[in-house]
Amino acid sequence: MDEQLKHYLEQTLPTQQEWVLQLEEQAIRNQIPIMDSVGINFLMQLIRIKEPKRILEIGTAIGYSALRMNEAYPEADITTIERDEPRYKQALENIRIQEKQEKIHVIFDDALIAMEKLIETGEQFNFIFIDAAKGQYKRFFELANQLLADSGLIITDNVLFRGYVASSDTDNIPKRYRKMVEKLRDYNTFIMNHPNFTSSIIPIGDGVAVSEYLGGQNVEQR
């Protein structure tokens, strides 16, 4: 997104509560990536519109997005998965401070393993947010597909990854990112052409994909 436009959109956002600002400062201080203010505002608006009973988040980090999703729709039950122990512990503490333990449940596990377990126990979610290892996005989506209720949404963050996915010149992409960029391009093609979903990629933040399940199939057939 153009920096001038991004700045304008940030300026239109309402003043945040002190606890939100503190979490954002905590993320910056510890160099932990979280969704930017414009992107999280978009995510929260989707949740307000959808009013999902159950939300699954892949990639808790310090609990920032889980708490913001709870802010958007306090009635939702949120399950969030984190494999990094220090981040997991910090998320638990941040959720405890806000007294949201009854509505936000944090799983300490590898996301792929945790999702398989949720499938085995027959769990279903109305809204699934993917914001974890980008190289695994396609597998996350395939598992999320099996966990999604009819007419549910899968939201994926960072799908434009700094604009590199649109670069036609590989030399413009740092070497350490090239494989990831290729996987993200494949992922974007995959979701945009998936027969069971209708998807849109929104160029806000680092790129947000919104995929709605069309329904009409049993979980076993997905």
mmCIF file of the C-alpha atoms, coordinates in Angstrom:
data_MODEL
# 
_entry.id   MODEL 
# 
loop_
_atom_site.group_PDB 
_atom_site.id 
_atom_site.type_symbol 
_atom_site.label_atom_id 
_atom_site.label_alt_id 
_atom_site.label_comp_id 
_atom_site.label_asym_id 
_atom_site.label_entity_id 
_atom_site.label_seq_id 
_atom_site.pdbx_PDB_ins_code 
_atom_site.Cartn_x 
_atom_site.Cartn_y 
_atom_site.Cartn_z 
_atom_site.occupancy 
_atom_site.B_iso_or_equiv 
_atom_site.pdbx_formal_charge 
_atom_site.auth_seq_id 
_atom_site.auth_comp_id 
_atom_site.auth_asym_id 
_atom_site.auth_atom_id 
_atom_site.pdbx_PDB_model_num 
ATOM 1   C CA . MET A 1 1   ? 0.000   0.000   0.000   1.00 0.00 ? 1   MET A CA 1 
ATOM 2   C CA . ASP A 1 2   ? 1.174   3.520   -0.779  1.00 0.00 ? 2   ASP A CA 1 
ATOM 3   C CA . GLU A 1 3   ? 2.677   5.039   2.392   1.00 0.00 ? 3   GLU A CA 1 
ATOM 4   C CA . GLN A 1 4   ? 0.710   8.264   2.054   1.00 0.00 ? 4   GLN A CA 1 
ATOM 5   C CA . LEU A 1 5   ? -2.551  6.337   1.738   1.00 0.00 ? 5   LEU A CA 1 
ATOM 6   C CA . LYS A 1 6   ? -1.592  4.059   4.632   1.00 0.00 ? 6   LYS A CA 1 
ATOM 7   C CA . HIS A 1 7   ? -0.857  7.086   6.819   1.00 0.00 ? 7   HIS A CA 1 
ATOM 8   C CA . TYR A 1 8   ? -4.211  8.608   5.894   1.00 0.00 ? 8   TYR A CA 1 
ATOM 9   C CA . LEU A 1 9   ? -6.090  5.425   6.810   1.00 0.00 ? 9   LEU A CA 1 
ATOM 10  C CA . GLU A 1 10  ? -4.222  5.190   10.114  1.00 0.00 ? 10  GLU A CA 1 
ATOM 11  C CA . GLN A 1 11  ? -5.206  8.771   10.892  1.00 0.00 ? 11  GLN A CA 1 
ATOM 12  C CA . THR A 1 12  ? -8.898  7.955   10.368  1.00 0.00 ? 12  THR A CA 1 
ATOM 13  C CA . LEU A 1 13  ? -8.886  5.227   13.026  1.00 0.00 ? 13  LEU A CA 1 
ATOM 14  C CA . PRO A 1 14  ? -10.355 6.061   16.445  1.00 0.00 ? 14  PRO A CA 1 
ATOM 15  C CA . THR A 1 15  ? -8.024  6.501   19.408  1.00 0.00 ? 15  THR A CA 1 
ATOM 16  C CA . GLN A 1 16  ? -7.203  3.107   20.886  1.00 0.00 ? 16  GLN A CA 1 
ATOM 17  C CA . GLN A 1 17  ? -7.623  2.069   24.497  1.00 0.00 ? 17  GLN A CA 1 
ATOM 18  C CA . GLU A 1 18  ? -4.508  2.161   26.663  1.00 0.00 ? 18  GLU A CA 1 
ATOM 19  C CA . TRP A 1 19  ? -4.210  -1.634  26.849  1.00 0.00 ? 19  TRP A CA 1 
ATOM 20  C CA . VAL A 1 20  ? -4.116  -1.832  23.041  1.00 0.00 ? 20  VAL A CA 1 
ATOM 21  C CA . LEU A 1 21  ? -1.325  0.745   22.860  1.00 0.00 ? 21  LEU A CA 1 
ATOM 22  C CA . GLN A 1 22  ? 0.604   -1.127  25.550  1.00 0.00 ? 22  GLN A CA 1 
ATOM 23  C CA . LEU A 1 23  ? 0.384   -4.406  23.621  1.00 0.00 ? 23  LEU A CA 1 
ATOM 24  C CA . GLU A 1 24  ? 1.508   -2.687  20.431  1.00 0.00 ? 24  GLU A CA 1 
ATOM 25  C CA . GLU A 1 25  ? 4.477   -1.198  22.291  1.00 0.00 ? 25  GLU A CA 1 
ATOM 26  C CA . GLN A 1 26  ? 5.265   -4.630  23.757  1.00 0.00 ? 26  GLN A CA 1 
ATOM 27  C CA . ALA A 1 27  ? 5.313   -6.159  20.277  1.00 0.00 ? 27  ALA A CA 1 
ATOM 28  C CA . ILE A 1 28  ? 7.622   -3.438  18.941  1.00 0.00 ? 28  ILE A CA 1 
ATOM 29  C CA . ARG A 1 29  ? 9.931   -3.675  21.944  1.00 0.00 ? 29  ARG A CA 1 
ATOM 30  C CA . ASN A 1 30  ? 10.292  -7.446  21.577  1.00 0.00 ? 30  ASN A CA 1 
ATOM 31  C CA . GLN A 1 31  ? 10.334  -7.405  17.762  1.00 0.00 ? 31  GLN A CA 1 
ATOM 32  C CA . ILE A 1 32  ? 7.245   -9.587  17.519  1.00 0.00 ? 32  ILE A CA 1 
ATOM 33  C CA . PRO A 1 33  ? 5.234   -9.074  14.321  1.00 0.00 ? 33  PRO A CA 1 
ATOM 34  C CA . ILE A 1 34  ? 1.570   -8.248  14.810  1.00 0.00 ? 34  ILE A CA 1 
ATOM 35  C CA . MET A 1 35  ? -1.105  -7.128  12.372  1.00 0.00 ? 35  MET A CA 1 
ATOM 36  C CA . ASP A 1 36  ? -0.881  -3.411  11.595  1.00 0.00 ? 36  ASP A CA 1 
ATOM 37  C CA . SER A 1 37  ? -3.604  -1.018  12.733  1.00 0.00 ? 37  SER A CA 1 
ATOM 38  C CA . VAL A 1 38  ? -5.398  -0.815  9.368   1.00 0.00 ? 38  VAL A CA 1 
ATOM 39  C CA . GLY A 1 39  ? -5.320  -4.586  8.891   1.00 0.00 ? 39  GLY A CA 1 
ATOM 40  C CA . ILE A 1 40  ? -6.561  -5.381  12.396  1.00 0.00 ? 40  ILE A CA 1 
ATOM 41  C CA . ASN A 1 41  ? -9.352  -2.828  11.988  1.00 0.00 ? 41  ASN A CA 1 
ATOM 42  C CA . PHE A 1 42  ? -10.449 -4.654  8.826   1.00 0.00 ? 42  PHE A CA 1 
ATOM 43  C CA . LEU A 1 43  ? -10.299 -8.022  10.609  1.00 0.00 ? 43  LEU A CA 1 
ATOM 44  C CA . MET A 1 44  ? -12.377 -6.680  13.489  1.00 0.00 ? 44  MET A CA 1 
ATOM 45  C CA . GLN A 1 45  ? -14.971 -5.278  11.095  1.00 0.00 ? 45  GLN A CA 1 
ATOM 46  C CA . LEU A 1 46  ? -15.353 -8.685  9.438   1.00 0.00 ? 46  LEU A CA 1 
ATOM 47  C CA . ILE A 1 47  ? -15.933 -10.209 12.860  1.00 0.00 ? 47  ILE A CA 1 
ATOM 48  C CA . ARG A 1 48  ? -18.515 -7.579  13.796  1.00 0.00 ? 48  ARG A CA 1 
ATOM 49  C CA . ILE A 1 49  ? -20.391 -8.305  10.566  1.00 0.00 ? 49  ILE A CA 1 
ATOM 50  C CA . LYS A 1 50  ? -20.089 -12.097 10.790  1.00 0.00 ? 50  LYS A CA 1 
ATOM 51  C CA . GLU A 1 51  ? -20.642 -12.443 14.560  1.00 0.00 ? 51  GLU A CA 1 
ATOM 52  C CA . PRO A 1 52  ? -18.972 -15.887 14.659  1.00 0.00 ? 52  PRO A CA 1 
ATOM 53  C CA . LYS A 1 53  ? -19.757 -18.114 17.611  1.00 0.00 ? 53  LYS A CA 1 
ATOM 54  C CA . ARG A 1 54  ? -16.367 -19.814 17.433  1.00 0.00 ? 54  ARG A CA 1 
ATOM 55  C CA . ILE A 1 55  ? -13.061 -18.425 16.151  1.00 0.00 ? 55  ILE A CA 1 
ATOM 56  C CA . LEU A 1 56  ? -9.820  -20.313 15.508  1.00 0.00 ? 56  LEU A CA 1 
ATOM 57  C CA . GLU A 1 57  ? -6.544  -18.425 15.198  1.00 0.00 ? 57  GLU A CA 1 
ATOM 58  C CA . ILE A 1 58  ? -3.374  -19.993 13.807  1.00 0.00 ? 58  ILE A CA 1 
ATOM 59  C CA . GLY A 1 59  ? -0.473  -18.047 15.313  1.00 0.00 ? 59  GLY A CA 1 
ATOM 60  C CA . THR A 1 60  ? -1.145  -16.401 18.686  1.00 0.00 ? 60  THR A CA 1 
ATOM 61  C CA . ALA A 1 61  ? 2.139   -14.507 19.136  1.00 0.00 ? 61  ALA A CA 1 
ATOM 62  C CA . ILE A 1 62  ? 1.556   -12.350 22.249  1.00 0.00 ? 62  ILE A CA 1 
ATOM 63  C CA . GLY A 1 63  ? -2.238  -12.549 22.071  1.00 0.00 ? 63  GLY A CA 1 
ATOM 64  C CA . TYR A 1 64  ? -2.738  -9.153  20.437  1.00 0.00 ? 64  TYR A CA 1 
ATOM 65  C CA . SER A 1 65  ? -5.032  -10.217 17.596  1.00 0.00 ? 65  SER A CA 1 
ATOM 66  C CA . ALA A 1 66  ? -6.971  -12.657 19.798  1.00 0.00 ? 66  ALA A CA 1 
ATOM 67  C CA . LEU A 1 67  ? -7.711  -9.869  22.262  1.00 0.00 ? 67  LEU A CA 1 
ATOM 68  C CA . ARG A 1 68  ? -8.680  -7.482  19.464  1.00 0.00 ? 68  ARG A CA 1 
ATOM 69  C CA . MET A 1 69  ? -11.023 -10.115 17.999  1.00 0.00 ? 69  MET A CA 1 
ATOM 70  C CA . ASN A 1 70  ? -12.572 -10.482 21.439  1.00 0.00 ? 70  ASN A CA 1 
ATOM 71  C CA . GLU A 1 71  ? -12.932 -6.706  21.559  1.00 0.00 ? 71  GLU A CA 1 
ATOM 72  C CA . ALA A 1 72  ? -14.793 -6.805  18.237  1.00 0.00 ? 72  ALA A CA 1 
ATOM 73  C CA . TYR A 1 73  ? -17.217 -9.540  19.314  1.00 0.00 ? 73  TYR A CA 1 
ATOM 74  C CA . PRO A 1 74  ? -17.006 -10.447 23.026  1.00 0.00 ? 74  PRO A CA 1 
ATOM 75  C CA . GLU A 1 75  ? -19.555 -13.275 22.680  1.00 0.00 ? 75  GLU A CA 1 
ATOM 76  C CA . ALA A 1 76  ? -17.237 -15.384 20.497  1.00 0.00 ? 76  ALA A CA 1 
ATOM 77  C CA . ASP A 1 77  ? -15.275 -18.302 21.917  1.00 0.00 ? 77  ASP A CA 1 
ATOM 78  C CA . ILE A 1 78  ? -11.719 -18.010 20.611  1.00 0.00 ? 78  ILE A CA 1 
ATOM 79  C CA . THR A 1 79  ? -9.192  -20.846 20.319  1.00 0.00 ? 79  THR A CA 1 
ATOM 80  C CA . THR A 1 80  ? -5.685  -19.783 19.349  1.00 0.00 ? 80  THR A CA 1 
ATOM 81  C CA . ILE A 1 81  ? -2.561  -21.869 18.692  1.00 0.00 ? 81  ILE A CA 1 
ATOM 82  C CA . GLU A 1 82  ? 1.072   -20.934 19.383  1.00 0.00 ? 82  GLU A CA 1 
ATOM 83  C CA . ARG A 1 83  ? 4.184   -23.140 19.195  1.00 0.00 ? 83  ARG A CA 1 
ATOM 84  C CA . ASP A 1 84  ? 6.767   -20.670 20.560  1.00 0.00 ? 84  ASP A CA 1 
ATOM 85  C CA . GLU A 1 85  ? 6.890   -21.112 24.346  1.00 0.00 ? 85  GLU A CA 1 
ATOM 86  C CA . PRO A 1 86  ? 7.962   -17.566 25.347  1.00 0.00 ? 86  PRO A CA 1 
ATOM 87  C CA . ARG A 1 87  ? 5.250   -16.071 23.137  1.00 0.00 ? 87  ARG A CA 1 
ATOM 88  C CA . TYR A 1 88  ? 2.717   -18.583 24.440  1.00 0.00 ? 88  TYR A CA 1 
ATOM 89  C CA . LYS A 1 89  ? 3.498   -17.622 28.033  1.00 0.00 ? 89  LYS A CA 1 
ATOM 90  C CA . GLN A 1 90  ? 3.350   -13.916 27.231  1.00 0.00 ? 90  GLN A CA 1 
ATOM 91  C CA . ALA A 1 91  ? 0.006   -14.399 25.492  1.00 0.00 ? 91  ALA A CA 1 
ATOM 92  C CA . LEU A 1 92  ? -1.385  -16.180 28.547  1.00 0.00 ? 92  LEU A CA 1 
ATOM 93  C CA . GLU A 1 93  ? -0.231  -13.297 30.733  1.00 0.00 ? 93  GLU A CA 1 
ATOM 94  C CA . ASN A 1 94  ? -1.703  -10.645 28.443  1.00 0.00 ? 94  ASN A CA 1 
ATOM 95  C CA . ILE A 1 95  ? -5.011  -12.492 28.274  1.00 0.00 ? 95  ILE A CA 1 
ATOM 96  C CA . ARG A 1 96  ? -5.006  -12.884 32.079  1.00 0.00 ? 96  ARG A CA 1 
ATOM 97  C CA . ILE A 1 97  ? -4.386  -9.164  32.576  1.00 0.00 ? 97  ILE A CA 1 
ATOM 98  C CA . GLN A 1 98  ? -7.447  -8.389  30.449  1.00 0.00 ? 98  GLN A CA 1 
ATOM 99  C CA . GLU A 1 99  ? -9.435  -11.096 32.292  1.00 0.00 ? 99  GLU A CA 1 
ATOM 100 C CA . LYS A 1 100 ? -10.406 -12.873 29.084  1.00 0.00 ? 100 LYS A CA 1 
ATOM 101 C CA . GLN A 1 101 ? -9.406  -16.436 30.041  1.00 0.00 ? 101 GLN A CA 1 
ATOM 102 C CA . GLU A 1 102 ? -13.014 -17.613 29.823  1.00 0.00 ? 102 GLU A CA 1 
ATOM 103 C CA . LYS A 1 103 ? -13.340 -16.554 26.176  1.00 0.00 ? 103 LYS A CA 1 
ATOM 104 C CA . ILE A 1 104 ? -9.804  -16.999 24.787  1.00 0.00 ? 104 ILE A CA 1 
ATOM 105 C CA . HIS A 1 105 ? -8.201  -20.448 25.006  1.00 0.00 ? 105 HIS A CA 1 
ATOM 106 C CA . VAL A 1 106 ? -4.527  -20.789 24.043  1.00 0.00 ? 106 VAL A CA 1 
ATOM 107 C CA . ILE A 1 107 ? -3.114  -24.115 22.809  1.00 0.00 ? 107 ILE A CA 1 
ATOM 108 C CA . PHE A 1 108 ? 0.652   -24.640 23.091  1.00 0.00 ? 108 PHE A CA 1 
ATOM 109 C CA . ASP A 1 109 ? 1.481   -26.902 20.149  1.00 0.00 ? 109 ASP A CA 1 
ATOM 110 C CA . ASP A 1 110 ? 2.570   -27.012 16.536  1.00 0.00 ? 110 ASP A CA 1 
ATOM 111 C CA . ALA A 1 111 ? -0.393  -25.675 14.573  1.00 0.00 ? 111 ALA A CA 1 
ATOM 112 C CA . LEU A 1 112 ? -0.538  -28.579 12.112  1.00 0.00 ? 112 LEU A CA 1 
ATOM 113 C CA . ILE A 1 113 ? -0.616  -31.107 14.949  1.00 0.00 ? 113 ILE A CA 1 
ATOM 114 C CA . ALA A 1 114 ? -3.139  -29.096 16.952  1.00 0.00 ? 114 ALA A CA 1 
ATOM 115 C CA . MET A 1 115 ? -5.428  -28.709 13.948  1.00 0.00 ? 115 MET A CA 1 
ATOM 116 C CA . GLU A 1 116 ? -5.323  -32.455 13.271  1.00 0.00 ? 116 GLU A CA 1 
ATOM 117 C CA . LYS A 1 117 ? -6.380  -33.038 16.881  1.00 0.00 ? 117 LYS A CA 1 
ATOM 118 C CA . LEU A 1 118 ? -9.244  -30.563 16.543  1.00 0.00 ? 118 LEU A CA 1 
ATOM 119 C CA . ILE A 1 119 ? -10.408 -32.387 13.409  1.00 0.00 ? 119 ILE A CA 1 
ATOM 120 C CA . GLU A 1 120 ? -10.269 -35.741 15.218  1.00 0.00 ? 120 GLU A CA 1 
ATOM 121 C CA . THR A 1 121 ? -12.516 -34.412 17.992  1.00 0.00 ? 121 THR A CA 1 
ATOM 122 C CA . GLY A 1 122 ? -15.025 -32.977 15.515  1.00 0.00 ? 122 GLY A CA 1 
ATOM 123 C CA . GLU A 1 123 ? -14.494 -29.302 16.302  1.00 0.00 ? 123 GLU A CA 1 
ATOM 124 C CA . GLN A 1 124 ? -16.096 -26.701 14.027  1.00 0.00 ? 124 GLN A CA 1 
ATOM 125 C CA . PHE A 1 125 ? -15.412 -22.968 13.729  1.00 0.00 ? 125 PHE A CA 1 
ATOM 126 C CA . ASN A 1 126 ? -17.237 -20.135 11.980  1.00 0.00 ? 126 ASN A CA 1 
ATOM 127 C CA . PHE A 1 127 ? -14.170 -17.944 11.483  1.00 0.00 ? 127 PHE A CA 1 
ATOM 128 C CA . ILE A 1 128 ? -10.544 -19.054 11.061  1.00 0.00 ? 128 ILE A CA 1 
ATOM 129 C CA . PHE A 1 129 ? -7.636  -16.603 11.005  1.00 0.00 ? 129 PHE A CA 1 
ATOM 130 C CA . ILE A 1 130 ? -4.302  -17.812 9.582   1.00 0.00 ? 130 ILE A CA 1 
ATOM 131 C CA . ASP A 1 131 ? -1.272  -15.749 10.589  1.00 0.00 ? 131 ASP A CA 1 
ATOM 132 C CA . ALA A 1 132 ? 1.604   -18.169 11.114  1.00 0.00 ? 132 ALA A CA 1 
ATOM 133 C CA . ALA A 1 133 ? 4.411   -19.804 9.087   1.00 0.00 ? 133 ALA A CA 1 
ATOM 134 C CA . LYS A 1 134 ? 3.805   -18.592 5.538   1.00 0.00 ? 134 LYS A CA 1 
ATOM 135 C CA . GLY A 1 135 ? 5.467   -21.607 3.961   1.00 0.00 ? 135 GLY A CA 1 
ATOM 136 C CA . GLN A 1 136 ? 2.711   -23.763 5.504   1.00 0.00 ? 136 GLN A CA 1 
ATOM 137 C CA . TYR A 1 137 ? -0.255  -21.624 4.446   1.00 0.00 ? 137 TYR A CA 1 
ATOM 138 C CA . LYS A 1 138 ? -1.611  -24.132 1.948   1.00 0.00 ? 138 LYS A CA 1 
ATOM 139 C CA . ARG A 1 139 ? -1.578  -26.954 4.494   1.00 0.00 ? 139 ARG A CA 1 
ATOM 140 C CA . PHE A 1 140 ? -3.127  -24.684 7.121   1.00 0.00 ? 140 PHE A CA 1 
ATOM 141 C CA . PHE A 1 141 ? -5.914  -23.853 4.672   1.00 0.00 ? 141 PHE A CA 1 
ATOM 142 C CA . GLU A 1 142 ? -6.534  -27.508 3.819   1.00 0.00 ? 142 GLU A CA 1 
ATOM 143 C CA . LEU A 1 143 ? -6.923  -28.346 7.504   1.00 0.00 ? 143 LEU A CA 1 
ATOM 144 C CA . ALA A 1 144 ? -8.955  -25.210 8.173   1.00 0.00 ? 144 ALA A CA 1 
ATOM 145 C CA . ASN A 1 145 ? -11.298 -26.337 5.406   1.00 0.00 ? 145 ASN A CA 1 
ATOM 146 C CA . GLN A 1 146 ? -12.101 -29.431 7.465   1.00 0.00 ? 146 GLN A CA 1 
ATOM 147 C CA . LEU A 1 147 ? -12.728 -27.351 10.588  1.00 0.00 ? 147 LEU A CA 1 
ATOM 148 C CA . LEU A 1 148 ? -14.918 -24.707 8.980   1.00 0.00 ? 148 LEU A CA 1 
ATOM 149 C CA . ALA A 1 149 ? -18.670 -24.557 9.436   1.00 0.00 ? 149 ALA A CA 1 
ATOM 150 C CA . ASP A 1 150 ? -20.891 -23.848 6.427   1.00 0.00 ? 150 ASP A CA 1 
ATOM 151 C CA . SER A 1 151 ? -20.712 -20.204 5.300   1.00 0.00 ? 151 SER A CA 1 
ATOM 152 C CA . GLY A 1 152 ? -17.637 -19.759 7.463   1.00 0.00 ? 152 GLY A CA 1 
ATOM 153 C CA . LEU A 1 153 ? -14.703 -17.499 6.649   1.00 0.00 ? 153 LEU A CA 1 
ATOM 154 C CA . ILE A 1 154 ? -10.982 -18.197 6.432   1.00 0.00 ? 154 ILE A CA 1 
ATOM 155 C CA . ILE A 1 155 ? -8.869  -15.050 6.695   1.00 0.00 ? 155 ILE A CA 1 
ATOM 156 C CA . THR A 1 156 ? -5.180  -15.162 5.758   1.00 0.00 ? 156 THR A CA 1 
ATOM 157 C CA . ASP A 1 157 ? -2.722  -12.382 6.592   1.00 0.00 ? 157 ASP A CA 1 
ATOM 158 C CA . ASN A 1 158 ? 0.503   -11.374 4.775   1.00 0.00 ? 158 ASN A CA 1 
ATOM 159 C CA . VAL A 1 159 ? -0.531  -12.807 1.404   1.00 0.00 ? 159 VAL A CA 1 
ATOM 160 C CA . LEU A 1 160 ? 1.104   -9.931  -0.509  1.00 0.00 ? 160 LEU A CA 1 
ATOM 161 C CA . PHE A 1 161 ? 4.252   -10.005 1.669   1.00 0.00 ? 161 PHE A CA 1 
ATOM 162 C CA . ARG A 1 162 ? 5.738   -6.538  1.255   1.00 0.00 ? 162 ARG A CA 1 
ATOM 163 C CA . GLY A 1 163 ? 4.591   -6.475  -2.361  1.00 0.00 ? 163 GLY A CA 1 
ATOM 164 C CA . TYR A 1 164 ? 7.185   -9.077  -3.384  1.00 0.00 ? 164 TYR A CA 1 
ATOM 165 C CA . VAL A 1 165 ? 4.521   -11.449 -4.721  1.00 0.00 ? 165 VAL A CA 1 
ATOM 166 C CA . ALA A 1 166 ? 3.845   -8.931  -7.499  1.00 0.00 ? 166 ALA A CA 1 
ATOM 167 C CA . SER A 1 167 ? 7.492   -8.475  -8.477  1.00 0.00 ? 167 SER A CA 1 
ATOM 168 C CA . SER A 1 168 ? 8.337   -9.755  -11.953 1.00 0.00 ? 168 SER A CA 1 
ATOM 169 C CA . ASP A 1 169 ? 12.067  -9.397  -11.300 1.00 0.00 ? 169 ASP A CA 1 
ATOM 170 C CA . THR A 1 170 ? 13.438  -12.036 -8.946  1.00 0.00 ? 170 THR A CA 1 
ATOM 171 C CA . ASP A 1 171 ? 16.521  -9.892  -8.343  1.00 0.00 ? 171 ASP A CA 1 
ATOM 172 C CA . ASN A 1 172 ? 14.300  -7.376  -6.551  1.00 0.00 ? 172 ASN A CA 1 
ATOM 173 C CA . ILE A 1 173 ? 13.396  -10.022 -3.967  1.00 0.00 ? 173 ILE A CA 1 
ATOM 174 C CA . PRO A 1 174 ? 15.960  -10.703 -1.203  1.00 0.00 ? 174 PRO A CA 1 
ATOM 175 C CA . LYS A 1 175 ? 17.276  -14.261 -1.504  1.00 0.00 ? 175 LYS A CA 1 
ATOM 176 C CA . ARG A 1 176 ? 16.071  -15.224 1.961   1.00 0.00 ? 176 ARG A CA 1 
ATOM 177 C CA . TYR A 1 177 ? 12.487  -14.501 0.900   1.00 0.00 ? 177 TYR A CA 1 
ATOM 178 C CA . ARG A 1 178 ? 12.364  -16.025 -2.580  1.00 0.00 ? 178 ARG A CA 1 
ATOM 179 C CA . LYS A 1 179 ? 11.088  -19.489 -1.638  1.00 0.00 ? 179 LYS A CA 1 
ATOM 180 C CA . MET A 1 180 ? 8.496   -17.970 0.676   1.00 0.00 ? 180 MET A CA 1 
ATOM 181 C CA . VAL A 1 181 ? 7.326   -15.597 -2.047  1.00 0.00 ? 181 VAL A CA 1 
ATOM 182 C CA . GLU A 1 182 ? 6.920   -18.492 -4.483  1.00 0.00 ? 182 GLU A CA 1 
ATOM 183 C CA . LYS A 1 183 ? 4.870   -20.403 -1.922  1.00 0.00 ? 183 LYS A CA 1 
ATOM 184 C CA . LEU A 1 184 ? 2.690   -17.356 -1.298  1.00 0.00 ? 184 LEU A CA 1 
ATOM 185 C CA . ARG A 1 185 ? 2.100   -16.933 -5.027  1.00 0.00 ? 185 ARG A CA 1 
ATOM 186 C CA . ASP A 1 186 ? 1.090   -20.593 -5.230  1.00 0.00 ? 186 ASP A CA 1 
ATOM 187 C CA . TYR A 1 187 ? -1.136  -20.156 -2.193  1.00 0.00 ? 187 TYR A CA 1 
ATOM 188 C CA . ASN A 1 188 ? -2.891  -17.128 -3.649  1.00 0.00 ? 188 ASN A CA 1 
ATOM 189 C CA . THR A 1 189 ? -3.550  -19.007 -6.891  1.00 0.00 ? 189 THR A CA 1 
ATOM 190 C CA . PHE A 1 190 ? -4.779  -21.989 -4.872  1.00 0.00 ? 190 PHE A CA 1 
ATOM 191 C CA . ILE A 1 191 ? -7.354  -20.070 -2.834  1.00 0.00 ? 191 ILE A CA 1 
ATOM 192 C CA . MET A 1 192 ? -8.526  -17.902 -5.723  1.00 0.00 ? 192 MET A CA 1 
ATOM 193 C CA . ASN A 1 193 ? -9.312  -21.023 -7.762  1.00 0.00 ? 193 ASN A CA 1 
ATOM 194 C CA . HIS A 1 194 ? -10.540 -23.323 -4.986  1.00 0.00 ? 194 HIS A CA 1 
ATOM 195 C CA . PRO A 1 195 ? -13.875 -24.873 -6.067  1.00 0.00 ? 195 PRO A CA 1 
ATOM 196 C CA . ASN A 1 196 ? -15.369 -24.769 -2.569  1.00 0.00 ? 196 ASN A CA 1 
ATOM 197 C CA . PHE A 1 197 ? -14.529 -21.148 -1.763  1.00 0.00 ? 197 PHE A CA 1 
ATOM 198 C CA . THR A 1 198 ? -14.967 -17.676 -3.127  1.00 0.00 ? 198 THR A CA 1 
ATOM 199 C CA . SER A 1 199 ? -11.960 -15.518 -2.247  1.00 0.00 ? 199 SER A CA 1 
ATOM 200 C CA . SER A 1 200 ? -10.760 -11.937 -2.496  1.00 0.00 ? 200 SER A CA 1 
ATOM 201 C CA . ILE A 1 201 ? -7.326  -10.488 -1.759  1.00 0.00 ? 201 ILE A CA 1 
ATOM 202 C CA . ILE A 1 202 ? -7.506  -7.060  -0.153  1.00 0.00 ? 202 ILE A CA 1 
ATOM 203 C CA . PRO A 1 203 ? -4.403  -4.829  -0.499  1.00 0.00 ? 203 PRO A CA 1 
ATOM 204 C CA . ILE A 1 204 ? -4.371  -3.474  3.040   1.00 0.00 ? 204 ILE A CA 1 
ATOM 205 C CA . GLY A 1 205 ? -1.648  -4.038  5.593   1.00 0.00 ? 205 GLY A CA 1 
ATOM 206 C CA . ASP A 1 206 ? 0.556   -6.782  4.189   1.00 0.00 ? 206 ASP A CA 1 
ATOM 207 C CA . GLY A 1 207 ? -2.312  -8.189  2.124   1.00 0.00 ? 207 GLY A CA 1 
ATOM 208 C CA . VAL A 1 208 ? -5.360  -9.950  3.575   1.00 0.00 ? 208 VAL A CA 1 
ATOM 209 C CA . ALA A 1 209 ? -7.206  -12.800 1.840   1.00 0.00 ? 209 ALA A CA 1 
ATOM 210 C CA . VAL A 1 210 ? -10.875 -13.385 2.646   1.00 0.00 ? 210 VAL A CA 1 
ATOM 211 C CA . SER A 1 211 ? -12.205 -16.834 1.695   1.00 0.00 ? 211 SER A CA 1 
ATOM 212 C CA . GLU A 1 212 ? -15.838 -17.816 2.226   1.00 0.00 ? 212 GLU A CA 1 
ATOM 213 C CA . TYR A 1 213 ? -16.858 -21.460 2.205   1.00 0.00 ? 213 TYR A CA 1 
ATOM 214 C CA . LEU A 1 214 ? -19.674 -22.031 -0.269  1.00 0.00 ? 214 LEU A CA 1 
ATOM 215 C CA . GLY A 1 215 ? -21.192 -24.988 1.580   1.00 0.00 ? 215 GLY A CA 1 
ATOM 216 C CA . GLY A 1 216 ? -22.959 -28.018 0.202   1.00 0.00 ? 216 GLY A CA 1 
ATOM 217 C CA . GLN A 1 217 ? -20.448 -30.715 1.142   1.00 0.00 ? 217 GLN A CA 1 
ATOM 218 C CA . ASN A 1 218 ? -19.818 -32.899 4.139   1.00 0.00 ? 218 ASN A CA 1 
ATOM 219 C CA . VAL A 1 219 ? -16.548 -32.385 5.984   1.00 0.00 ? 219 VAL A CA 1 
ATOM 220 C CA . GLU A 1 220 ? -15.291 -35.785 4.813   1.00 0.00 ? 220 GLU A CA 1 
ATOM 221 C CA . GLN A 1 221 ? -15.716 -34.716 1.165   1.00 0.00 ? 221 GLN A CA 1 
ATOM 222 C CA . ARG A 1 222 ? -13.773 -31.473 1.430   1.00 0.00 ? 222 ARG A CA 1 
# 
